[in-house]
Amino acid sequence: MNTELKIAYFSMEIGLSNDIPTYSGGLGVLAGDTIKSGADLKIPLVAVTLLSKKGFFQQDIDDEGRQIECPVEWDPFRFMTRMPKRIVVKIEGRNVSIQAWRYEVKSIAGGAVDVLYLDTDVPENTQEDREITAVLYGGDERYRLKQEIVLGIGGVRILHALGYQIKKYHMNEGHASLLTLELLLRHKRDIESVWDERWIWDMDAVKDLCVFTTHTPIEAGHDRFSYDLVKKVIGEIIPLTLLKKLGGEQSLNMTLLALNLSNYINGVAKKHGEVSKSLFPGYEINAITNGVHSFTWTCENFQRLYDKYIPGWAIEPELFVRAEIIPDDELWTAHLSAKKDLCDFVKKTASVELNPDVLTIGFARRFTSYKRADLIFSNLERLVEAGKKGRFQIVFAGKAHPKDLPGKEIIKRIIEFSKTIDDNIKIVFLKNYNIAMALKLVSGVDVWLNTPLRPREASGTSGMKAAHNGVINFSVLDGWWIEGHIEGVTGWSIGPKSTESSLTNTTDTADAEDLYHKLENIIIPTFYHDKNQWIKIMKNSISKIAYYFNSHRMMRRYVTDAYLR
């Protein structure tokens, strides 16, 4: 038995590589980066997630621009070891068996982190129960609640069955918060020892064990389940009166449950911490700004450049502060090489010819309304006029959730726009966005565009990845960009200042106008006529953004602020 005390990191999705498609977007990729940094820094971490044997989905786009979702079948035997022990949870009164697959994340620094993938596809389960861990974020509320039972309650039980000794349980979003109920059961006092039923449940002991990170800045984004459904699916693990006290009177709010049973709570950017406090007043909510795994998100051309001029950068990303010493010509050569790689990739996968000499803008993330992927098309005439002042091309990529009809409609519109203005501005939409494609994009474009509706971007990490490759951010002041932005120094803003950020004081039209203005008058002229200044901003992106917005810095904060409490 391993007697080392570990931090148990729970996340519904974890993105480690293309080969293991158990992620849908930023939350999962962040979890993967967290684990990789844990291994690099030799933090005693063990991660728990769902197997998602059919993945999220493979994206196709038809001739009309409609997204088509196909299952992604993959074989865990290729990558993981099936663990010998199984545990059982009660779901709808049935015993559901859960097995775990172990995947080891190894670091070049010598550290390693186990990732346990929970799987209900075992012979003794009914066919319905075998499907619980099949599709990430699939099905209805009933299906989602079953998944969260497997993750939270099943995750705690499998850790104990396999002999892991746990110091803290870190819930990455509310999906895992049912683990608190299992911990309450494990810390239940005998009535004889307390002589009062009110003191049976040792909530303080559970709180001391739990860390909670929230990523959702809007009220509607937090998982809620009716108590009728909870009673049918979960049963009464703890008395209903106590559950309502911890998780909300009207419905079981998974975020509220985690808030009430965690000793350390944080949002994922300073602004998001403030927004979370307004959503859940009365709770002490801290802020640890997200970061990305530097080695993973630096393309090979820049890896070689950093190895030459900033040795040790992969383990100590704070060394990026020395980026100024990289010769301008070598930085630009590395960038052009990454840009050519992207152009070759686009030609191969989308049969579209991009020109590596033309200013290239990238936009890639989950397609949902608040991210406003189509903001740049608000005024087509104005966009075309901007293109006359200096040519540019735009690369889009991203998936919409199968049930997100407005998100799907945005994809369709962008593809329609690409056909409408093709003679003036080359626009390409790359289908089936994944980790490998993301690296091509964040290293191969010149400008990284981000246009969320304030204050709905909790953090956003794609721009951090871009900065690691000298790509310049052009973004609305929300999420992490408020902290990384220095106008004209590290990149450019869109719309009002962060101090004015709210949903009420700006419009799509005003934001689009600012976008066009800066594109026409600052970005295009600088790119084509002041290469020295452009390269200076590229270096600032590395030395003032990548040095700080990395997951090594983030994990050190979690260790000192949350894990050692």
C-alpha positions in Angstrom: 0.0 0.0 0.0 1.2 3.5 -0.9 1.3 5.5 2.4 2.1 8.8 0.8 -0.6 11.3 1.3 -2.0 12.6 -2.0 -4.2 15.3 -3.4 -7.2 13.7 -5.2 -8.1 15.9 -8.2 -11.6 15.2 -9.5 -12.7 16.5 -12.9 -15.5 15.3 -15.1 -13.3 15.7 -18.2 -9.5 15.5 -18.6 -7.7 16.4 -21.8 -4.2 14.9 -22.0 -3.9 13.9 -25.7 -5.8 13.4 -28.9 -5.6 9.6 -28.4 -7.7 9.8 -25.2 -10.8 11.9 -26.3 -12.3 12.4 -22.8 -12.6 16.2 -23.0 -14.9 18.7 -24.6 -13.0 21.9 -24.3 -11.1 24.3 -22.0 -12.2 22.7 -18.6 -10.8 19.3 -19.6 -7.6 20.7 -21.2 -7.0 22.8 -18.1 -7.3 19.6 -16.0 -4.8 17.9 -18.2 -2.4 20.8 -17.9 -2.9 20.8 -14.1 -1.9 17.1 -14.0 1.1 17.6 -16.2 2.4 20.4 -14.0 1.7 18.2 -11.0 4.0 15.6 -12.4 6.7 18.2 -13.4 6.6 19.7 -9.9 6.4 16.3 -8.2 3.3 17.2 -6.4 1.7 14.0 -4.8 -1.4 14.1 -7.0 -3.9 11.4 -8.2 -6.6 12.4 -10.6 -10.1 10.9 -11.0 -12.3 11.2 -14.1 -14.8 9.3 -16.2 -13.7 7.0 -19.0 -16.1 8.4 -21.6 -15.5 5.4 -24.0 -17.5 7.1 -26.8 -15.7 10.4 -26.1 -17.4 13.8 -26.6 -18.0 13.6 -30.3 -16.2 13.8 -33.7 -17.3 16.8 -35.6 -18.2 16.9 -39.3 -19.6 19.9 -41.2 -21.9 19.4 -44.2 -22.0 21.5 -47.3 -24.6 23.8 -45.7 -22.4 24.5 -42.7 -24.4 22.2 -40.3 -22.5 20.5 -37.6 -22.8 16.7 -37.6 -21.8 14.7 -34.4 -20.4 11.2 -34.6 -19.3 9.0 -31.7 -15.5 8.6 -31.1 -14.9 5.0 -30.2 -11.5 4.4 -28.6 -9.9 1.5 -26.8 -8.5 2.1 -23.3 -6.5 -1.1 -23.5 -4.1 0.7 -25.8 -3.1 3.3 -23.2 -4.1 2.2 -19.7 -4.0 -0.6 -17.2 -7.3 -2.0 -15.9 -7.2 -2.1 -12.1 -8.1 -5.4 -10.4 -10.6 -4.0 -7.8 -14.1 -2.9 -8.4 -16.5 -1.0 -6.1 -20.2 -0.6 -6.0 -22.5 2.4 -5.8 -26.3 2.5 -5.5 -28.1 4.1 -8.5 -31.9 4.0 -8.6 -31.8 1.3 -6.0 -29.5 -0.9 -8.1 -26.0 -2.0 -7.3 -23.8 -0.5 -10.1 -20.2 -1.9 -10.4 -17.4 0.5 -11.3 -13.9 -0.4 -12.5 -11.0 1.9 -12.9 -8.3 2.2 -15.6 -5.0 3.7 -14.6 -3.0 6.0 -16.9 0.3 7.4 -15.7 1.4 10.9 -16.7 5.2 11.0 -16.6 7.3 14.1 -16.5 10.7 14.7 -18.0 11.6 15.9 -14.5 11.0 12.5 -13.1 7.6 13.0 -11.5 4.5 11.0 -12.3 0.7 11.3 -11.6 -1.8 8.5 -11.8 -5.1 9.3 -13.6 -8.0 6.9 -12.7 -10.7 6.6 -15.4 -13.9 5.3 -14.0 -15.9 2.8 -16.1 -19.3 1.2 -15.6 -19.0 -1.0 -18.8 -18.7 -4.3 -16.8 -20.6 -7.6 -17.4 -22.5 -7.6 -14.1 -24.2 -4.2 -14.8 -27.4 -3.8 -16.8 -27.0 -2.5 -20.4 -28.3 0.9 -19.3 -25.8 1.1 -16.4 -23.0 0.0 -18.7 -23.6 3.1 -20.7 -23.3 5.6 -17.8 -19.7 6.4 -18.5 -20.0 6.1 -22.3 -20.7 9.7 -23.5 -19.2 12.9 -22.0 -22.0 15.3 -21.1 -24.4 13.1 -23.0 -28.1 12.3 -22.3 -30.6 14.1 -20.0 -30.5 15.3 -16.4 -31.0 11.8 -15.2 -28.0 10.6 -17.1 -25.9 13.5 -15.9 -26.8 12.8 -12.3 -25.8 9.2 -12.7 -22.5 10.2 -14.1 -21.9 12.6 -11.2 -22.7 9.8 -8.7 -20.0 7.6 -10.4 -17.5 10.4 -10.4 -18.0 11.8 -6.9 -19.2 8.8 -4.7 -17.6 6.1 -6.9 -14.3 8.1 -7.1 -13.9 8.3 -3.4 -14.6 4.6 -3.0 -12.2 3.5 -5.7 -9.4 5.6 -4.3 -9.9 3.9 -0.9 -10.2 0.4 -2.5 -7.0 0.9 -4.3 -5.1 2.0 -1.2 -4.6 5.7 -1.9 -4.2 7.8 1.2 -5.9 11.2 0.6 -4.9 14.5 2.2 -7.3 16.7 0.2 -10.1 16.3 -2.3 -10.0 18.9 -5.0 -13.2 19.3 -7.0 -12.6 20.9 -10.4 -16.1 22.3 -10.9 -19.3 21.2 -9.3 -19.7 17.9 -11.2 -17.7 16.1 -8.5 -19.4 17.6 -5.5 -21.3 14.4 -4.5 -18.0 13.2 -3.2 -18.8 15.4 -0.1 -21.7 13.1 0.7 -19.5 10.1 0.6 -17.1 11.9 2.9 -19.9 12.8 5.3 -20.8 9.1 5.5 -17.2 8.2 6.2 -17.0 10.8 9.0 -20.4 10.0 10.5 -20.2 9.9 14.3 -21.8 7.3 16.5 -24.9 8.6 18.3 -23.3 7.3 21.6 -20.3 9.6 21.2 -22.3 12.8 20.6 -25.7 12.1 22.3 -27.4 14.4 19.8 -28.4 13.6 16.3 -27.5 17.1 15.2 -23.9 16.4 15.7 -23.7 13.0 13.9 -22.5 14.6 10.7 -19.0 16.0 11.0 -19.2 18.7 8.4 -16.0 20.4 9.7 -14.0 17.3 9.1 -15.3 17.1 5.5 -14.6 20.8 4.9 -11.0 20.4 6.1 -10.6 17.8 3.4 -12.2 19.7 0.5 -11.0 22.3 -2.1 -13.4 23.6 -4.7 -12.7 25.4 -7.9 -15.6 27.0 -9.7 -15.3 27.9 -13.4 -18.8 29.2 -14.1 -19.6 32.9 -14.0 -23.3 32.8 -14.7 -26.1 31.5 -12.5 -27.6 29.2 -15.2 -24.4 27.4 -15.8 -24.4 25.5 -12.4 -25.8 22.0 -12.3 -29.1 21.7 -10.5 -31.3 18.6 -10.0 -34.8 18.4 -8.6 -35.1 16.6 -5.3 -37.7 14.3 -6.9 -35.0 13.2 -9.3 -32.4 13.0 -6.5 -34.6 10.8 -4.4 -35.2 8.4 -7.4 -31.5 8.3 -8.6 -29.4 8.7 -5.4 -31.8 7.7 -2.6 -31.3 9.1 0.8 -27.5 9.0 1.5 -27.9 11.7 4.1 -31.2 13.0 5.5 -33.1 15.2 3.0 -33.3 18.1 5.5 -29.5 18.1 5.8 -29.1 17.8 2.0 -31.4 20.8 1.5 -29.4 22.8 4.0 -26.2 22.1 2.1 -27.4 22.1 -1.5 -30.3 24.4 -1.6 -34.0 24.3 -0.6 -35.6 24.3 -4.0 -33.2 22.0 -5.9 -29.9 20.3 -5.4 -27.3 22.9 -6.6 -24.0 21.1 -7.0 -22.0 24.3 -6.7 -23.7 25.2 -3.5 -23.1 21.8 -2.1 -19.4 22.2 -2.8 -19.3 25.7 -1.4 -20.8 24.6 1.9 -18.5 21.7 2.3 -15.1 23.1 1.2 -12.6 24.9 3.3 -10.9 26.6 0.3 -12.9 27.9 -2.6 -11.5 29.8 -5.7 -12.5 31.3 -9.0 -10.1 31.0 -11.9 -9.2 34.7 -12.5 -9.3 37.8 -10.3 -12.4 39.1 -12.2 -14.1 35.7 -12.0 -13.4 35.6 -8.2 -15.3 38.9 -7.9 -18.2 37.6 -10.1 -18.4 34.4 -8.1 -18.7 36.4 -4.9 -21.6 38.3 -6.3 -23.3 35.1 -7.4 -22.8 33.4 -4.0 -22.6 36.2 -1.4 -21.4 35.3 2.0 -18.7 32.8 0.9 -15.0 33.4 1.0 -14.1 32.9 -2.6 -10.4 33.4 -3.6 -8.9 33.7 -7.0 -6.1 31.6 -8.6 -5.8 32.6 -12.2 -5.5 29.7 -14.6 -2.4 28.8 -16.5 -1.3 26.4 -19.3 1.4 23.8 -19.4 4.3 25.5 -21.1 5.9 22.5 -22.7 2.6 21.1 -24.1 1.6 24.4 -25.6 4.8 25.5 -27.2 5.3 24.3 -30.8 8.6 22.6 -31.8 10.0 25.6 -33.5 9.8 27.7 -30.4 10.8 24.8 -28.2 14.1 24.7 -30.0 14.5 28.5 -29.8 13.8 28.5 -26.1 16.2 25.6 -25.5 18.9 27.6 -27.2 18.4 31.0 -25.4 16.4 30.2 -22.3 17.5 26.7 -21.1 15.3 25.2 -18.4 12.2 27.1 -19.5 10.0 23.9 -19.6 10.4 23.3 -15.9 10.9 26.9 -14.9 8.6 29.0 -17.1 9.3 32.1 -15.1 12.6 32.2 -17.2 10.5 33.4 -20.1 11.0 36.9 -18.6 14.4 36.6 -20.4 12.7 36.4 -23.9 14.2 39.8 -24.8 17.6 38.1 -25.4 16.2 36.1 -28.4 17.5 37.7 -31.6 14.6 39.3 -33.6 15.5 37.4 -36.8 15.5 34.0 -35.2 12.2 34.7 -33.4 10.6 35.8 -36.7 12.0 32.8 -38.5 10.6 30.4 -35.9 7.2 32.2 -36.2 7.2 31.9 -40.0 8.0 28.2 -39.8 5.1 27.7 -37.4 2.9 29.7 -39.7 3.9 27.6 -42.7 3.1 24.5 -40.7 -0.4 25.8 -40.1 -0.9 26.7 -43.8 0.2 23.3 -44.8 -2.2 21.7 -42.3 -5.1 23.9 -43.6 -4.4 22.9 -47.2 -4.2 19.2 -46.2 -7.3 19.1 -44.0 -9.6 21.8 -45.6 -8.2 22.1 -49.1 -7.9 25.9 -48.6 -4.7 27.8 -49.7 -3.6 30.3 -47.1 -0.8 32.7 -47.7 1.9 32.7 -45.0 2.9 36.3 -45.9 -0.6 37.6 -45.0 -1.7 38.7 -41.6 -3.5 35.7 -40.1 -6.1 35.9 -37.3 -7.1 32.8 -35.3 -10.3 32.1 -33.3 -10.7 28.6 -31.8 -12.8 27.6 -28.8 -16.2 26.1 -27.8 -18.9 27.6 -30.0 -21.6 29.1 -27.7 -23.4 32.3 -28.0 -21.6 34.3 -25.3 -18.2 33.8 -26.9 -19.5 35.7 -30.0 -17.4 34.0 -32.6 -19.3 35.9 -35.3 -18.7 39.4 -33.8 -16.1 40.2 -36.4 -18.8 39.8 -39.1 -21.2 42.3 -37.5 -20.6 44.7 -40.4 -19.4 42.9 -43.5 -18.9 46.1 -45.5 -16.6 47.5 -42.8 -14.7 44.2 -42.5 -14.1 44.2 -46.3 -12.9 47.9 -46.1 -10.4 46.9 -43.4 -9.1 44.2 -45.7 -8.4 46.8 -48.4 -6.0 48.6 -46.0 -4.0 45.4 -45.6 -4.8 41.8 -46.5 -5.7 39.4 -43.7 -7.2 35.9 -43.4 -9.1 34.2 -40.6 -9.0 30.6 -39.3 -11.8 29.4 -37.2 -12.2 26.1 -35.3 -14.4 24.7 -32.5 -17.3 22.6 -31.6 -20.8 23.4 -30.4 -22.5 21.2 -27.8 -24.9 18.9 -29.6 -27.9 20.5 -27.8 -26.6 24.1 -28.3 -28.6 25.1 -31.4 -27.5 28.8 -31.2 -23.9 27.7 -31.1 -24.4 25.5 -34.2 -26.1 28.3 -35.9 -23.0 30.5 -35.4 -20.8 27.9 -37.1 -23.3 27.8 -40.0 -23.2 31.6 -40.3 -19.4 31.8 -40.3 -19.2 29.3 -43.1 -21.8 31.3 -45.0 -19.8 34.5 -44.5 -16.7 32.8 -45.7 -18.4 32.2 -49.0 -19.9 35.7 -49.2 -16.6 37.6 -48.9 -14.2 35.0 -50.2 -13.0 37.3 -52.9 -11.8 39.8 -50.4 -10.9 37.9 -47.2 -10.0 34.3 -47.0 -11.9 32.6 -44.2 -11.6 28.9 -43.3 -13.4 26.8 -40.7 -11.4 23.7 -39.5 -13.6 20.8 -38.4 -13.1 18.5 -35.5 -11.1 20.8 -33.2 -8.8 18.9 -30.8 -5.6 19.3 -28.9 -3.3 18.7 -31.8 -5.1 21.2 -34.0 -5.2 23.7 -31.2 -1.4 23.7 -31.0 -1.2 24.3 -34.8 -3.5 27.3 -34.4 -2.1 29.0 -31.3 1.4 28.8 -32.8 0.7 29.4 -36.5 -1.5 32.6 -36.5 -0.3 36.2 -36.0 -3.2 37.4 -33.8 -5.4 35.5 -31.4 -8.9 36.9 -31.3 -11.3 36.5 -28.3 -14.6 38.3 -28.1 -16.7 37.0 -25.2 -19.6 38.9 -23.7 -18.5 40.4 -20.4 -18.3 39.0 -17.7 -19.0 35.5 -18.9 -15.4 34.4 -19.7 -14.3 33.0 -16.4 -10.7 32.8 -17.5 -10.1 31.5 -21.0 -6.7 29.9 -21.6 -6.3 29.7 -25.4 -4.7 33.2 -25.4 -2.1 32.1 -22.8 -1.2 29.2 -25.2 -0.9 31.7 -28.1 1.4 33.9 -26.0 3.8 31.0 -25.4 4.4 31.0 -29.2 4.8 34.8 -29.5 1.3 35.2 -30.9 -0.3 38.5 -30.0 -3.7 38.7 -28.2 -6.6 40.9 -29.4 -9.3 40.4 -26.9 -12.2 41.7 -24.9 -11.1 42.7 -21.3 -12.6 39.7 -19.5 -11.2 36.7 -17.7 -7.5 36.4 -17.6 -6.8 39.1 -20.2 -7.6 41.8 -17.7 -4.5 40.7 -15.8 -2.3 40.1 -18.9 -3.2 43.1 -20.9 -1.1 46.2 -21.3 -2.4 48.1 -24.3 0.0 48.1 -27.2 2.6 46.4 -25.1 1.3 42.8 -24.7 -1.5 43.1 -27.2 -4.7 45.0 -27.7 -8.1 45.2 -26.1 -11.6 45.3 -27.6 -14.4 47.4 -26.1 -14.5 49.2 -22.7 -12.0 49.0 -20.0 -12.2 46.1 -17.5 -13.3 48.5 -14.8 -16.4 49.1 -16.9 -17.0 45.5 -17.7 -20.6 44.5 -17.3 -23.4 43.1 -19.4 -25.2 46.4 -19.6 -22.8 49.1 -20.7 -21.7 47.7 -24.1 -23.2 46.3 -27.2 -22.2 44.0 -30.0 -22.1 47.1 -32.3 -19.8 49.1 -30.0 -17.4 46.2 -29.5 -17.4 45.4 -33.2 -16.7 49.1 -34.0 -13.7 49.1 -31.7 -12.5 45.8 -33.2 -12.6 47.3 -36.7 -11.0 50.5 -35.6 -8.0 48.8 -34.1 -7.7 46.3 -36.9 -7.6 49.0 -39.5 -5.6 51.6 -37.7 -3.2 49.7 -35.4 -2.9 46.0 -36.1 -2.7 46.0 -40.0 -0.3 49.0 -40.2 2.0 47.6 -37.5 2.1 44.1 -39.1 2.9 45.4 -42.6 4.9 48.6 -41.9 6.6 48.3 -38.5 8.0 44.8 -38.1 10.3 45.8 -35.3 7.4 46.9 -33.2 5.5 43.8 -34.0 8.4 41.6 -32.9 8.7 43.7 -29.8 5.1 42.9 -28.9 5.7 39.2 -29.7 8.6 39.2 -27.2 6.4 41.0 -24.6 3.8 38.3 -25.1 6.4 35.7 -24.1 8.2 37.7 -21.3 5.2 39.3 -19.7 2.4 36.7 -20.3 3.9 33.2 -20.7 6.3 33.7 -17.8 3.2 34.1 -15.5 0.2 32.5 -17.1 1.4 29.0 -16.9 0.2 26.0 -14.9 3.4 25.7 -12.9 2.7 29.1 -11.2 -1.0 28.1 -10.8 -0.1 24.8 -9.2 2.3 26.4 -6.8 -0.5 28.6 -5.7 -2.8 25.7 -5.1 -0.1 24.0 -3.0 0.5 27.0 -0.8 -3.0 28.4 -0.6 -5.2 25.3 -0.7 -3.4 22.0 -0.2 -1.3 22.9 2.8 -4.1 24.5 4.8 
